[in-house]
Amino acid sequence: MTVRLPESRLTKRSSLGQMVAQSTMLLMISIGLLILLLALLILFHQNANATKGYSLRTLERERHHLLLELETVNMEIARAQALTSLETDKQLEAMAEPRQTQYAPTDIDVAGRP
């Protein structure tokens, strides 16, 4: 005795198996795309960090050069303001001493009122 199942029942079973296979495939594709998306996000983030690091290193180098230049300029200013430099300055030596000195009266306020 063989029992024959109706065609619709066999079709349902095969379609259920196909649905499981399709859902498994869809799940695997979704997981793969999610992993690919996360990998791309990590790649872009690391690239942005590397770019920032390069910019930071360049700015630090520029800051170092500017600090050296500032120190050099400060040394030149100190050398120019040194007393020995002022004593040997030709322009200062060419100045004539005043013949007569006049001083402002001390009883006048700063605003000019007595």
LUMDRENSE-265581 format. One record per residue: residue in one letter; x, y, z of N, C-alpha, C in turn; residue number from 0. Coordinates in steps of 0.001 Angstrom, whole numbers. Atoms other than C-alpha are relative to their C-alpha. Layout:
REM LUMDRENSE-265581
[marnu "a"; [X; Y; Z]; [X; Y; Z]; [X; Y; Z]; NUM]
...
This chain:
REM LUMDRENSE-265581
[marnu "m"; [804; -1154; 0]; [0; 0; 0]; [868; 1246; 0]; 0]
[marnu "t"; [-713; -1254; 70]; [1445; 3181; -1010]; [-983; 1144; 171]; 1]
[marnu "v"; [860; -1161; -260]; [67; 6388; 215]; [487; 1135; -898]; 2]
[marnu "r"; [-348; -1110; 879]; [-59; 9114; -2241]; [-454; 1296; 652]; 3]
[marnu "l"; [327; -1324; -530]; [105; 12623; -979]; [-419; 886; -1153]; 4]
[marnu "p"; [406; -902; 1081]; [-1599; 15296; -2922]; [1185; 873; -436]; 5]
[marnu "e"; [-1064; -813; 599]; [571; 17413; -5177]; [251; 1281; 783]; 6]
[marnu "s"; [-150; -1280; -689]; [-54; 20578; -3172]; [849; -157; 1255]; 7]
[marnu "r"; [-804; 218; -1202]; [1491; 19040; -54]; [1471; -153; -345]; 8]
[marnu "l"; [-1382; 157; 431]; [4676; 18086; -1879]; [573; 1350; -438]; 9]
[marnu "t"; [-432; -1313; 455]; [4872; 21512; -3412]; [293; 897; 1191]; 10]
[marnu "k"; [-217; -812; -1180]; [4558; 23122; 2]; [1306; -373; 689]; 11]
[marnu "r"; [-1232; 430; -653]; [7372; 21015; 1399]; [1220; 453; -786]; 12]
[marnu "s"; [-1144; -430; 788]; [9677; 21756; -1458]; [121; 1519; 37]; 13]
[marnu "s"; [-93; -1451; -60]; [8813; 25428; -1339]; [478; 445; 1383]; 14]
[marnu "l"; [-497; -321; -1337]; [9445; 25449; 2424]; [1509; -203; 59]; 15]
[marnu "g"; [-1437; 226; 68]; [12888; 23970; 1815]; [696; 1088; -802]; 16]
[marnu "q"; [-569; -1074; 804]; [13524; 26544; -867]; [12; 1304; 791]; 17]
[marnu "m"; [66; -1217; -804]; [12397; 29308; 1479]; [1095; 18; 1062]; 18]
[marnu "v"; [-1069; 83; -997]; [14810; 28089; 4158]; [1347; 230; -670]; 19]
[marnu "a"; [-1267; -185; 716]; [17622; 27911; 1624]; [167; 1451; -438]; 20]
[marnu "q"; [-63; -1390; 424]; [16778; 31350; 288]; [241; 937; 1186]; 21]
[marnu "s"; [-193; -857; -1167]; [16550; 32895; 3753]; [1414; -153; 556]; 22]
[marnu "t"; [-1381; 210; -443]; [19883; 31321; 4697]; [964; 764; -914]; 23]
[marnu "m"; [-853; -706; 955]; [21449; 32715; 1532]; [-126; 1512; 208]; 24]
[marnu "l"; [224; -1422; -235]; [19885; 36120; 2190]; [694; 451; 1287]; 25]
[marnu "l"; [-675; -316; -1255]; [21197; 36056; 5767]; [1511; 62; -199]; 26]
[marnu "m"; [-1437; 5; 248]; [24692; 35174; 4579]; [428; 1233; -811]; 27]
[marnu "i"; [-313; -1184; 799]; [24651; 37958; 1965]; [-86; 1254; 862]; 28]
[marnu "s"; [157; -1163; -884]; [23390; 40455; 4558]; [1182; 123; 960]; 29]
[marnu "i"; [-1140; -7; -920]; [26120; 39474; 7021]; [1272; 395; -752]; 30]
[marnu "g"; [-1166; -349; 804]; [28748; 39702; 4269]; [34; 1483; -338]; 31]
[marnu "l"; [62; -1430; 302]; [27572; 43162; 3236]; [251; 840; 1247]; 32]
[marnu "l"; [-236; -720; -1251]; [27559; 44287; 6867]; [1492; -10; 360]; 33]
[marnu "i"; [-1440; 86; -266]; [31135; 43049; 7332]; [768; 896; -962]; 34]
[marnu "l"; [-655; -854; 986]; [32174; 44804; 4109]; [-189; 1479; 338]; 35]
[marnu "l"; [270; -1386; -386]; [30512; 48041; 5240]; [834; 406; 1216]; 36]
[marnu "l"; [-814; -302; -1187]; [32231; 47889; 8637]; [1484; 99; -350]; 37]
[marnu "a"; [-1403; -60; 412]; [35588; 47188; 6993]; [296; 1312; -718]; 38]
[marnu "l"; [-195; -1274; 688]; [35160; 50229; 4734]; [-20; 1166; 986]; 39]
[marnu "l"; [40; -1062; -1010]; [34209; 52417; 7708]; [1303; 44; 795]; 40]
[marnu "i"; [-1269; 52; -723]; [37307; 51261; 9597]; [1131; 544; -874]; 41]
[marnu "l"; [-1023; -486; 926]; [39448; 51935; 6522]; [-31; 1521; -107]; 42]
[marnu "f"; [106; -1462; 104]; [38117; 55496; 6142]; [403; 679; 1303]; 43]
[marnu "h"; [-367; -579; -1294]; [38534; 56153; 9869]; [1515; -16; 190]; 44]
[marnu "q"; [-1457; 92; -122]; [42143; 54945; 9856]; [695; 971; -952]; 45]
[marnu "n"; [-562; -949; 955]; [42852; 57029; 6760]; [-99; 1428; 537]; 46]
[marnu "a"; [167; -1340; -582]; [41452; 60141; 8480]; [986; 211; 1143]; 47]
[marnu "n"; [-963; -116; -1105]; [43604; 59445; 11563]; [1422; 163; -517]; 48]
[marnu "a"; [-1355; -114; 561]; [46729; 58993; 9450]; [213; 1392; -587]; 49]
[marnu "t"; [-97; -1338; 569]; [46028; 62263; 7631]; [158; 1042; 1102]; 50]
[marnu "k"; [-115; -931; -1124]; [45551; 64092; 10935]; [1387; -105; 638]; 51]
[marnu "g"; [-1338; 184; -558]; [48791; 62608; 12250]; [1062; 663; -861]; 52]
[marnu "y"; [-957; -637; 907]; [50673; 63782; 9177]; [-78; 1521; 134]; 53]
[marnu "s"; [171; -1453; -154]; [49201; 67292; 9516]; [572; 471; 1330]; 54]
[marnu "l"; [-519; -365; -1327]; [50054; 67352; 13216]; [1521; 10; 3]; 55]
[marnu "r"; [-1458; 66; 66]; [53652; 66302; 12534]; [558; 1188; -792]; 56]
[marnu "t"; [-429; -1150; 795]; [53965; 69012; 9864]; [-110; 1290; 814]; 57]
[marnu "l"; [172; -1192; -826]; [52589; 71655; 12234]; [1017; 56; 1134]; 58]
[marnu "e"; [-1013; 26; -1057]; [54942; 70541; 15009]; [1367; 405; -545]; 59]
[marnu "r"; [-1261; -383; 622]; [57899; 70866; 12637]; [35; 1508; -259]; 60]
[marnu "e"; [80; -1438; 261]; [56760; 74341; 11600]; [100; 803; 1295]; 61]
[marnu "r"; [-75; -665; -1298]; [56302; 75336; 15263]; [1435; 15; 511]; 62]
[marnu "h"; [-1392; 84; -441]; [59822; 74144; 16055]; [870; 1017; -752]; 63]
[marnu "h"; [-779; -963; 794]; [61273; 76218; 13191]; [-325; 1434; 414]; 64]
[marnu "l"; [378; -1351; -416]; [59300; 79287; 14296]; [576; 346; 1369]; 65]
[marnu "l"; [-599; -254; -1310]; [60514; 78905; 17876]; [1499; 272; -122]; 66]
[marnu "l"; [-1429; -269; 236]; [64117; 78722; 16647]; [203; 1386; -590]; 67]
[marnu "e"; [-97; -1330; 600]; [63542; 81811; 14526]; [-269; 1089; 1044]; 68]
[marnu "l"; [284; -957; -1071]; [62028; 83627; 17526]; [1197; 156; 924]; 69]
[marnu "e"; [-1181; -60; -860]; [65042; 82735; 19644]; [1130; 773; -680]; 70]
[marnu "t"; [-1026; -721; 744]; [67372; 84029; 16924]; [-299; 1497; -25]; 71]
[marnu "v"; [386; -1414; 30]; [65441; 87296; 16641]; [189; 624; 1381]; 72]
[marnu "n"; [-200; -522; -1359]; [65476; 87723; 20439]; [1480; 221; 296]; 73]
[marnu "m"; [-1440; -186; -191]; [69251; 87239; 20443]; [491; 1223; -764]; 74]
[marnu "e"; [-394; -1181; 766]; [69636; 89855; 17703]; [-482; 1280; 677]; 75]
[marnu "i"; [516; -1170; -726]; [67439; 92284; 19677]; [874; 285; 1213]; 76]
[marnu "a"; [-852; -187; -1183]; [69518; 91721; 22811]; [1365; 536; -406]; 77]
[marnu "r"; [-1303; -478; 467]; [72715; 92252; 20837]; [-88; 1471; -421]; 78]
[marnu "a"; [161; -1386; 438]; [71359; 95485; 19336]; [-207; 935; 1181]; 79]
[marnu "q"; [260; -839; -1164]; [70281; 96773; 22758]; [1142; -20; 1009]; 80]
[marnu "a"; [-1120; 85; -931]; [73557; 95926; 24438]; [718; 1341; 77]; 81]
[marnu "l"; [-662; -1283; -233]; [75471; 98840; 25915]; [1219; 173; -897]; 82]
[marnu "t"; [-1187; -117; 868]; [78627; 98078; 23928]; [-421; 335; -1420]; 83]
[marnu "s"; [486; -315; 1342]; [76585; 98214; 20745]; [-415; 1456; -90]; 84]
[marnu "l"; [412; -1400; -2]; [75121; 101573; 21707]; [1194; 939; 80]; 85]
[marnu "e"; [-1192; -860; -131]; [78541; 102965; 22630]; [742; 130; -1321]; 86]
[marnu "t"; [-755; -26; 1257]; [80031; 102104; 19245]; [-866; 351; -1204]; 87]
[marnu "d"; [903; -318; 1112]; [77031; 103171; 17158]; [416; 1330; -635]; 88]
[marnu "k"; [-462; -1195; 702]; [78156; 105714; 14533]; [-1072; 1083; -11]; 89]
[marnu "q"; [1069; -991; 24]; [74773; 107420; 14423]; [-98; 717; 1351]; 90]
[marnu "l"; [29; -634; -1315]; [74828; 108018; 18166]; [1227; 889; 218]; 91]
[marnu "e"; [-1216; -812; -126]; [78405; 109319; 17981]; [-114; 1303; -777]; 92]
[marnu "a"; [148; -1202; 830]; [77373; 111825; 15301]; [-935; 1023; 638]; 93]
[marnu "m"; [918; -938; -647]; [74782; 113431; 17610]; [785; 1030; 812]; 94]
[marnu "a"; [-651; -1085; -747]; [75726; 116764; 19117]; [-695; 172; 1347]; 95]
[marnu "e"; [585; -249; -1310]; [75237; 117595; 22758]; [-739; 1331; -33]; 96]
[marnu "p"; [728; -1279; 1]; [72639; 120316; 23424]; [794; 1082; 722]; 97]
[marnu "r"; [-726; -1113; -617]; [74095; 123754; 24269]; [-673; 465; 1278]; 98]
[marnu "q"; [711; -491; -1160]; [71391; 124766; 26651]; [-1168; -940; 259]; 99]
[marnu "t"; [1100; 900; -334]; [68971; 122500; 28469]; [-1086; 777; 717]; 100]
[marnu "q"; [1135; -616; -665]; [65523; 123598; 29549]; [-869; -1114; 557]; 101]
[marnu "y"; [845; 991; -654]; [63363; 121695; 31955]; [-1388; 583; 182]; 102]
[marnu "a"; [1378; -436; -214]; [59585; 121893; 32347]; [-196; 322; 1467]; 103]
[marnu "p"; [238; -330; -1404]; [58331; 123548; 35522]; [-676; -1163; 717]; 104]
[marnu "t"; [528; 1146; -750]; [57485; 121062; 38240]; [-1328; 289; 672]; 105]
[marnu "d"; [1251; -316; -675]; [54464; 122926; 39625]; [-1216; -186; -905]; 106]
[marnu "i"; [1128; 217; 919]; [52301; 122115; 36566]; [-365; -1473; 22]; 107]
[marnu "d"; [490; 1378; 31]; [50112; 119017; 36645]; [187; -601; -1390]; 108]
[marnu "v"; [-144; 698; 1262]; [50158; 116469; 33923]; [-983; 554; -1023]; 109]
[marnu "a"; [1006; -508; 920]; [46985; 117932; 32429]; [309; 1422; -449]; 110]
[marnu "g"; [-394; -1320; 440]; [48654; 121353; 32145]; [-587; 1121; 840]; 111]
[marnu "r"; [565; -1031; -880]; [46734; 123190; 34879]; [887; 182; 1222]; 112]
[marnu "p"; [-817; -219; -1217]; [48623; 124844; 37752]; [-700; -454; 1256]; 113]
